[in-house]
Amino acid sequence: MPEVRTLRRDEIDQVADLTARVFGDPEEVGPMRALMRAAYESCPYMPPELCWVAVEGGRLVAKWQILDFRMWIAGTPVRMAGIQGVVAEPDANHKGYARLIAERGIDTVREQGFDLALGFAQRGGFYTRLGGVPVCADYTLSLDARRITSLRDDPFRPATDADLPEVIRRYNESNAHGTGPLVRTEALWPWLVRRPQALYLCDDGYVGVTAFDDRLEIREIAGSGARFQDAAVRKIGALAREAGVRAIRGAVPADHPFVAAAIPHGATLTTTWSKRSGCLALALAPVRLLGRVAGALGERLRRAPDHGDVCLDLGVQAGGDTARVTLHPEGARARKLDLVLSPGALLQLVMGYRSASEVLVEEARFQARPLGEADVALLDAVFPRSHPFMWHTDRF
């Protein structure tokens, strides 16, 4: 049985080398190794004490790193454990080391106040076996630069290093009411490995793009107003034509105003709902998370056309944890409901990946009493299906 413990600082070189060899292409091993070393030495979001390793016979054979992030959930900043990935020596695969270190890490990060762990995986079977569930769909917005109308009186200019505070401010302002984006800081920016190649800023916002040989990729958009969104579409079209490419691609959520602005220019949007890959999350303390976002959920209830006068006393049980929250206490009409849910289902509800009516179809058998149509409609007002999403720049 291997020894499982947190990383020692004198083992940083070993972990950096292991990660680079397993994850990097041959030409990427050196730069990735150097980046990992630098991150362990300097990045405040990747502390060695949140890295778990398996050591057998004095040899480090596997590691699991957690990143200490904050993300927006229902417009509320929440501490999130970013899963960098389990890495094992090739001859140590399929020996159970990955599960050992992940389970040890999960228990610790839960105790440290993380309510969920989230990561991206092309094949997520390992995390689904640990109880992971999908929490974000994959979106692909496609445009043909030839169909985008030219931009007159271009308001954009290339952003400089001096513009970073404004870019960060705009980004947080634009994403602060959603679910999925990271809460960004200037200290985080240098460590985002998928930063846009170029940023173009105007008075109302900015666009971030990266050019490839065959396409222009939209990495992020932040700004306000219909005029800005239309100008952003036209600017991106101009940048693609200048780069000599027709194809424009971007992972842009379906409810983003940029999508509506792009449709008249021939944009198409595809959505993929995957069960075992993509953006997956482990529900570490979903009942505790529910309490953190209760204020935002109550505001949804207050604004609901048919339920704006309701004060909801909601009891939830999931994974052995229970709590009661009062949503919209100012409501004159008191209602009381109780739910029993799996931890993953509760996490999907809180993040808006599925609506209450969708979840309750699968979890109806757990309820102490059947819920009527009026109950489900009320819960749908609190937990509607939405579009949780993380911009490519934020992904890790």
matplotlib code that plots the C-alpha trace (Angstrom):
import matplotlib.pyplot as plt

x = [0.0, 1.5, 1.9, -0.6, 0.1, 0.5, 3.4, 6.6, 8.4, 11.5, 9.3, 8.2, 10.6, 9.4, 5.8, 6.5, 8.4, 5.7, 3.0, 4.9, 5.9, 2.3, 0.3, 2.7, 3.4, 7.2, 7.9, 5.9, 7.6, 10.3, 8.1, 5.4, 7.9, 9.2, 5.7, 4.8, 7.9, 7.2, 3.5, 4.5, 6.9, 4.8, 1.2, -1.1, -3.9, -1.8, -0.5, 1.6, -0.5, -3.4, -1.5, -1.7, 0.8, 1.2, 4.7, 5.7, 9.2, 10.4, 9.2, 6.5, 4.1, 0.9, -0.3, -3.6, -3.5, -6.3, -6.4, -7.8, -10.3, -13.4, -16.2, -19.6, -22.6, -26.0, -24.2, -22.5, -18.7, -18.0, -14.7, -14.2, -11.6, -10.3, -9.2, -5.9, -6.0, -4.7, -1.3, 0.4, 3.5, 2.6, 3.7, 1.5, -1.8, -4.7, -3.4, -6.0, -3.5, -5.6, -8.7, -6.7, -5.2, -8.4, -10.5, -8.0, -8.0, -11.7, -12.1, -9.6, -10.9, -14.4, -13.2, -11.4, -14.6, -14.7, -18.3, -17.5, -14.5, -14.7, -12.6, -12.6, -12.0, -12.2, -13.0, -14.5, -15.2, -12.8, -14.7, -18.2, -17.2, -16.4, -19.8, -19.0, -21.8, -21.8, -22.6, -21.9, -22.9, -20.4, -21.3, -19.8, -20.7, -19.7, -19.5, -18.3, -16.2, -17.5, -21.0, -20.3, -21.0, -18.0, -17.5, -17.5, -15.9, -14.0, -14.2, -11.7, -8.0, -5.5, -5.3, -2.0, -0.6, -1.8, -5.4, -5.4, -7.3, -10.0, -10.2, -10.5, -13.1, -15.1, -14.8, -16.1, -18.9, -20.0, -20.0, -21.0, -24.7, -24.0, -22.8, -19.4, -16.9, -14.0, -13.9, -10.9, -8.0, -4.9, -2.9, -4.7, -4.3, -0.6, -1.5, -4.4, -2.7, -5.5, -5.3, -6.4, -3.6, -5.0, -7.5, -9.3, -10.9, -13.4, -15.4, -18.2, -16.1, -13.6, -13.1, -10.4, -9.4, -6.7, -5.7, -5.0, -4.0, -7.6, -9.8, -10.1, -11.2, -13.3, -11.8, -14.0, -16.2, -17.2, -19.2, -22.6, -25.3, -26.6, -24.4, -21.3, -22.4, -23.0, -19.7, -18.0, -19.4, -18.2, -14.8, -14.2, -15.3, -12.7, -10.0, -10.7, -10.5, -7.3, -5.9, -6.9, -9.4, -13.1, -14.0, -14.7, -15.4, -16.2, -17.4, -20.1, -23.1, -26.5, -27.9, -25.0, -26.1, -23.3, -25.1, -28.3, -26.1, -24.3, -27.4, -28.2, -24.7, -25.4, -24.1, -25.0, -24.8, -24.5, -24.9, -23.6, -24.9, -22.4, -22.8, -19.3, -17.0, -16.6, -17.1, -17.7, -18.0, -17.9, -20.5, -18.4, -21.0, -24.0, -26.3, -23.7, -23.5, -27.3, -27.1, -24.4, -26.5, -29.9, -30.0, -29.7, -32.3, -34.7, -34.3, -35.3, -38.4, -39.2, -39.0, -41.0, -44.3, -46.5, -44.6, -43.3, -45.4, -44.1, -41.9, -40.5, -39.3, -37.2, -35.7, -33.1, -31.4, -28.5, -25.7, -26.4, -26.5, -29.7, -30.5, -33.4, -33.3, -35.8, -36.1, -37.7, -38.6, -40.5, -43.1, -46.6, -47.7, -45.8, -45.0, -43.0, -41.4, -38.9, -36.6, -34.4, -31.9, -28.6, -25.6, -25.0, -28.6, -28.6, -25.4, -26.9, -29.9, -27.9, -25.7, -28.7, -27.6, -31.0, -34.3, -36.2, -38.8, -36.1, -34.3, -37.5, -38.5, -35.4, -35.5, -39.2, -38.8, -36.7, -39.3, -41.2, -44.4, -45.3, -44.9, -47.8, -47.7, -47.9, -45.0, -42.8, -43.7, -42.6, -39.3, -38.8, -39.0, -36.2, -34.2, -34.7, -32.6, -30.0, -26.6, -23.8, -20.6, -16.9, -15.0, -12.1, -9.7, -10.7, -10.4, -7.5]
y = [0.0, 3.4, 6.3, 9.0, 12.5, 16.1, 17.3, 18.3, 21.3, 19.2, 17.1, 20.0, 19.1, 15.5, 16.5, 19.1, 16.5, 13.9, 16.3, 17.5, 14.0, 12.7, 15.7, 17.4, 16.6, 16.0, 19.6, 20.8, 18.9, 21.4, 24.5, 22.8, 21.5, 25.1, 26.5, 23.9, 24.7, 28.4, 27.9, 25.9, 28.6, 31.7, 31.1, 31.8, 29.6, 26.4, 25.8, 22.7, 21.9, 21.2, 18.6, 15.0, 12.4, 8.6, 7.4, 3.7, 2.4, 6.0, 6.8, 9.4, 7.6, 9.7, 13.2, 15.2, 18.9, 21.2, 24.9, 27.4, 29.5, 31.5, 31.3, 32.9, 30.6, 32.2, 35.6, 34.7, 34.4, 30.8, 29.1, 26.3, 23.5, 23.4, 19.9, 20.1, 16.4, 13.1, 12.2, 8.8, 7.2, 4.9, 1.8, 2.9, 3.2, 0.9, 0.2, 2.3, 5.1, 7.8, 7.0, 6.8, 10.2, 11.8, 10.4, 11.7, 15.1, 15.3, 14.9, 17.6, 20.2, 19.7, 20.4, 23.5, 25.1, 24.1, 23.2, 21.7, 20.5, 21.2, 20.3, 19.4, 16.0, 14.4, 11.1, 11.7, 8.1, 8.4, 11.4, 10.0, 6.9, 9.3, 10.9, 13.6, 15.1, 17.4, 21.0, 22.9, 22.2, 22.8, 25.5, 26.2, 29.5, 29.5, 32.4, 33.0, 36.2, 36.9, 37.2, 39.8, 43.4, 45.7, 47.9, 51.6, 54.0, 51.2, 52.1, 49.4, 49.7, 47.0, 46.7, 47.2, 46.0, 49.3, 48.4, 45.2, 46.7, 47.9, 44.5, 42.7, 45.2, 44.8, 41.0, 40.7, 43.2, 41.3, 37.9, 38.7, 37.6, 34.2, 30.8, 29.4, 32.1, 32.6, 35.7, 37.2, 39.2, 40.9, 38.3, 35.4, 36.8, 35.7, 32.1, 31.7, 29.5, 30.1, 33.8, 35.5, 36.2, 39.7, 42.0, 44.8, 47.4, 50.2, 52.4, 49.8, 46.6, 44.3, 41.2, 38.6, 36.4, 34.0, 33.4, 29.9, 28.9, 27.9, 30.0, 32.9, 31.8, 33.9, 33.4, 35.9, 38.9, 41.4, 44.5, 46.1, 47.3, 46.2, 48.7, 47.1, 43.5, 44.5, 46.3, 43.2, 40.9, 43.3, 43.7, 40.0, 39.6, 42.3, 40.6, 37.3, 38.8, 40.6, 37.2, 35.6, 33.1, 32.7, 30.5, 32.1, 29.8, 30.6, 28.8, 31.3, 30.4, 30.4, 33.2, 35.6, 38.8, 38.4, 35.3, 37.4, 40.0, 37.4, 35.6, 38.3, 37.8, 34.1, 32.6, 29.1, 27.7, 24.0, 22.7, 19.4, 17.9, 15.3, 12.9, 11.6, 14.3, 18.0, 20.2, 17.8, 18.6, 16.7, 17.8, 18.1, 20.1, 20.9, 21.7, 24.2, 25.7, 26.0, 28.2, 30.4, 31.3, 31.5, 35.3, 35.0, 32.2, 34.3, 37.2, 34.9, 34.0, 37.7, 38.4, 35.3, 36.5, 33.9, 33.5, 37.0, 37.1, 33.7, 33.2, 29.7, 27.6, 25.0, 22.0, 20.0, 16.7, 15.4, 13.0, 12.9, 16.7, 18.6, 22.3, 24.7, 28.0, 30.8, 32.3, 35.7, 36.2, 39.4, 37.4, 37.5, 34.0, 31.3, 27.9, 25.0, 22.3, 19.5, 17.8, 14.7, 14.7, 13.0, 15.3, 15.6, 16.4, 19.2, 20.6, 20.6, 22.4, 25.1, 25.7, 25.7, 22.8, 21.2, 22.6, 21.4, 19.7, 17.8, 16.7, 15.6, 13.3, 11.2, 11.7, 11.5, 8.2, 9.9, 12.4, 11.9, 12.9, 13.4, 17.0, 18.5, 20.6, 23.8, 22.7, 21.9, 25.1, 27.0, 25.1, 25.8, 29.5, 29.0, 26.5, 27.2, 25.6, 28.1, 28.2, 27.7, 28.3, 29.0, 31.0, 29.3, 31.7, 30.6, 26.9, 24.9]
z = [0.0, -1.0, 1.4, 0.6, 1.9, 0.8, -1.3, 0.3, -1.1, -1.9, -4.2, -6.4, -9.2, -9.2, -9.5, -12.2, -14.2, -13.8, -14.9, -17.9, -19.1, -18.8, -20.0, -22.5, -26.1, -26.6, -27.6, -24.6, -21.9, -21.1, -21.1, -19.1, -16.5, -16.1, -15.8, -13.1, -11.1, -11.3, -10.3, -7.2, -6.2, -7.0, -7.9, -5.0, -6.5, -6.6, -3.1, -2.6, 0.5, -1.8, -3.7, -2.7, -3.8, -3.6, -2.8, -3.1, -2.3, -2.0, -5.5, -6.2, -8.5, -8.6, -7.7, -7.6, -7.4, -6.3, -7.3, -4.9, -6.9, -6.4, -9.0, -9.5, -8.6, -8.9, -8.8, -5.5, -5.1, -3.9, -3.1, -5.6, -5.8, -9.3, -10.3, -12.2, -12.8, -11.5, -13.0, -12.5, -13.8, -16.7, -14.9, -11.9, -13.8, -12.9, -9.4, -7.6, -6.6, -8.3, -6.3, -3.1, -3.4, -4.7, -1.9, 0.6, -1.0, -1.2, 2.5, 3.2, 0.9, 2.2, 5.7, 4.5, 3.3, -0.4, -1.4, -4.8, -6.9, -10.6, -13.6, -17.3, -18.7, -22.2, -20.5, -17.1, -16.0, -13.1, -11.7, -12.4, -10.4, -7.5, -7.8, -10.3, -12.4, -15.4, -14.5, -17.7, -21.3, -24.2, -26.6, -30.0, -31.8, -35.5, -37.9, -41.4, -41.5, -45.1, -43.9, -41.1, -42.1, -41.9, -38.9, -39.5, -37.1, -35.2, -31.5, -30.4, -29.8, -28.8, -25.0, -23.2, -19.9, -18.4, -19.3, -17.2, -14.2, -16.6, -18.3, -14.9, -13.8, -17.0, -16.8, -13.3, -13.9, -17.0, -15.3, -11.7, -12.1, -13.7, -12.8, -13.9, -14.6, -12.2, -10.0, -11.6, -10.1, -11.5, -9.6, -11.3, -14.9, -15.4, -14.5, -16.9, -19.5, -22.1, -22.1, -25.3, -27.8, -28.2, -26.4, -28.0, -25.7, -26.2, -23.8, -23.4, -23.1, -24.8, -26.9, -26.5, -29.4, -30.5, -34.1, -35.5, -39.1, -39.9, -37.6, -35.3, -31.8, -29.4, -26.0, -24.0, -24.4, -21.7, -22.2, -21.9, -24.3, -27.6, -29.4, -27.9, -28.8, -32.4, -32.6, -31.1, -33.8, -36.5, -34.9, -34.6, -38.3, -39.3, -37.3, -39.0, -42.4, -41.5, -40.4, -43.7, -42.3, -42.7, -39.8, -36.4, -33.5, -29.9, -26.8, -26.0, -23.7, -25.4, -23.2, -23.8, -25.6, -28.1, -29.5, -30.2, -31.9, -34.0, -35.3, -37.9, -39.3, -39.9, -36.6, -35.6, -32.1, -31.1, -27.6, -26.3, -23.1, -22.0, -19.1, -18.7, -20.1, -20.3, -17.2, -14.3, -10.6, -7.3, -4.8, -1.6, 0.6, -1.6, 1.3, 2.6, -0.9, -1.0, 2.1, 0.6, -2.4, -0.6, -1.0, -4.8, -4.9, -2.8, -5.3, -8.1, -6.2, -5.5, -9.3, -10.4, -11.9, -10.2, -7.0, -6.1, -2.9, -1.5, 1.5, 1.0, 4.0, 2.1, 3.8, 2.0, 2.7, 0.6, 1.4, 5.1, 5.5, 6.2, 6.4, 6.2, 4.3, 4.1, 0.7, 0.3, 3.9, 3.0, 1.1, 2.6, 1.5, 3.5, 1.9, 3.3, 1.2, 1.9, -0.6, -0.4, -3.2, -4.2, -3.7, -7.4, -8.2, -5.6, -7.0, -10.5, -9.2, -7.5, -10.6, -12.9, -15.1, -14.6, -13.5, -10.4, -12.6, -14.5, -11.3, -9.5, -12.3, -11.5, -7.7, -7.0, -5.2, -2.5, -1.5, 1.8, 0.0, -3.6, -4.9, -6.7, -9.8, -7.8, -5.7, -8.7, -10.4, -7.3, -7.2, -10.9, -10.1, -7.6, -9.6, -13.4, -16.0, -17.1, -18.9, -16.4, -18.3, -17.9, -20.5, -22.2, -20.7, -17.2, -17.9, -16.3]

ax = plt.figure().add_subplot(projection="3d")
ax.plot(x, y, z, "-o")
ax.set_aspect("equal")
plt.show()
